[in-house]
Amino acid sequence: EEVARYQHQPGERPRLVVLIGSLGARLHELKQKVVAENPQHFGVAVPHTTRPRKSHEKEGVEYHFVSKQAFEADLHHNKFLEHGEYKENFYGTSLEAIQAVMAKNKVCLVDVEPEALKQLRTSEFKPYIIFVKPAIQEK
């Protein structure tokens, strides 16, 4: 497939960038590095969780902390791109979290399961999809 450098044009809405890869691809670290080096151009969708907030965490930075009832209501209204449960707590990435980054005129970086791509291939998001292979382990 053809590869080209993405150059955001003035007046053009930012595009969503979806990172797909195996566990060894370290997608979370990649997203954080890109945002840290270019915070004016890139952002990440802040996920939702029902787990309690830790003392060092801030609402809306690491997570949106919500009750199980609120999470289940949002789930019922199809607000999540993907979701799961870990240690009796729910976690999910909402479409609104992606839209919030794009509303700031930033490219939103997300890493999702391939099944979630069906929901993102829309005229609203028009995602660029990047397959990231794991780093080669040195011997």
Summary of the structure (lengths in Angstrom):
residues: 139
radius of gyration: 15.8
end to end distance: 31.6
largest distance: 49.2
contacts: 337
relative contact order: 0.26
helix: 28%
strand: 27%
